[in-house]
Amino acid sequence: MAKMGLQINITYISTSQNKIVQNVFNLQSNVTNGTGSCESESASLSITDHADKISIGFIFTLNTTSRKYHLSEVSVSAALPDMKEHFFAQNRSLDYMRGTLGYSFKCHGEQTLNVTQNASINTFLLQVQPFGVKGDSFGEAEECQLDEDDLLIPIIVGAALAGLVLIVLLAYLIGRKRSHAGYQSI
């Protein structure tokens, strides 16, 4: 089960410009089809955008001993009219989107999955659960590192402000104690 926004970045040789170009494609849900399959230790998801003739394949692997899964393989193919030749990129040694069996992996922030030097995938508002799905809803979510870092900044700012208040309070108390000394006679 998956829900996400996808953006594909590919570098290819353009026939009209006769040079290497980098192009970004946003996959639109109204022209995109998705299919998938699930086995005991692997799950696959294929997404095809018929308007731009782009296909993406995701393969998740489950370690049954540790009960953890991760995105282990991604492939991207495209057949645009302006391409000199059919584009294909694949990476079979990935370790993205790590989660626990029965839980979904969720990431609100933009995440970039580097496939090869010429292809990458940007995900937005991602939530996937390749294994242990019960019914038609996601399990409890495990947040990605990007989302956890968003919580770290307010904690650091709060701790810095508390430290500053403590320093000001100590300076006030020390200054007040010295002002009660009074005048000394000569």
N, C-alpha and C positions, 0 to 999 in steps of 0.2 A: 504494500500500500504506500502511495507516495502523493505528496502535494507540494508543488514548488513553482517558482518562476525561473525560467531558464534563458540564458543569453549565451550564444556561441561566438567565440572569437577565433577566426581562422585566417591564416596567411596562405595565399596562393598566387599563381601566375595568371594575370588577367589578359585575355586575348584582345580586348578592345584597347587597353592601355599599353599592352606589350611590356609589362613590368610586374614586379611582385607587389601585391597590395594586401593590406590587412582589413578585414571586414567584420562587422559585428552584426549578428542576427538575433533578434528577439523571437522566441518561439511563442506563437499565439495559440491559446487553447482551442479556439474555434476552427483551426485548420490542422490540428495536431491529433494523432491517434497514438494510444499507448497500449502495449500488450506486455504480458509478463508470465513467468512460470516460477514455480517454487519446488525445490527438492529438499531433502533432509539437511544438506550442508551448503546449498547454494540457491540463490534466487536471482532472477534476471528481470530487467525492465528495459523494453525497447520503446523509444519515442520517435515518431516520424512526423515531420512537418512537411505536408504535401505542397504548400505554397512555395517554399524555398528549396524543396527537395533535399532536406537535411535529415539524417538519422543519427540517433544517439543510443548507445547501448550501455547499460549499467549492470555489473555483476557484483552481488554481495556474497560474502563467504562467512559461514558460521563455524566457529570453533566449539564443538559440542562439549569438550572438556571444561573450558572456562565459561561457556555459555555467553560468549561475546561475538558480535558480528562486526564487519567493516566492509566498506566499498573497496573491492580488490581489483576491479578492471573497468575501464571505460573505453569506448570506441566512438569515433565521430566520422561520419561520411557525408559528403555533399557532392551534388552534381548540378552545379549552376551553369546557365548558358554561357556566362563570361569566363568560365574556367577553361584553361588550356587542356587539363586532364582531370579525371575524377579524383576527388580529394578523399583520402582515408588516413586517419590517425588512431593509434591504439596504444594503451598502456596497461600492461597486465601485472604491474607490481606496485599497486597503490595501497594506501592505508588511510583512507579518509572515512569520515562519518562512522566513528566507532560507537557501538551501542551494546546494550545487554539484551539477551533474549527475552521477549515479552514486553520490552519497552520500545518506545519510538525515539528516534534521534531528531532533535528540533534545533533549528538555527534561524533566528530572525534576521541577523545581519547578512551582508553579502559575503559569500564564500567563493573563492576561486579554486577550481580544480584544474591543475595543469596536466594535460594529457600528453602533449609533446611540445617541442619548441614552436611548432606551427599551429597548435590548437589548445584552447583552454575553454572551460565552461564556468560561467558565473551563475551561482544559485542565489535565489532570494526567497525569503519566507519559506524555508525548506522544512519539511517534516516527512520522514520516511520510517517505515517499519517493515523490513523484509521478512522477518520471522516472528512467529508467536502471535499472529493477529487473531483476535477473537471477535467474531461478528464483522461489522463494517465500520468500526471506529478504531482510532489509534489507541495504543496503550499509554500509560503514564510517560511523559516526555523526559528525556535526558537532554539537558541544554548543551550546546556546543561551547567551546572555549571562548569564542568571540562574544557570546552573550554573557558568559560568566565574568569576562573582563569588564563589561559595562557596569557591573555591580561593584567592582574593585575601586573605581575612581571616586564615587561618593564616600566610600569608607575611608580612603586616604585623605580626602579633603576634610571630612569630619574629624579625623584624628589630628590633622594639622591645626584645625581651629581650636580643638580642645587643648592642645599643647600651647597655643598662643594665649588662650584665656588663663591657663595655669601660670605662665610666665608673667603676665600682667598682674595677676593676683599676688604673686610672690613679690614683685617689685613694689606694689602698693603697700603690702604689709611691712616690708623692710623700710620703705620710706617713712611710713607712719611711726614706726618704732624709733627712728632716729630723730624725728621732730619733737618727741617728748623729752629729749635730753635737757632742754632749757638752755639758759645762758650760763656761762661760767664767769665767775668773778676774777678780776685781774689783780 
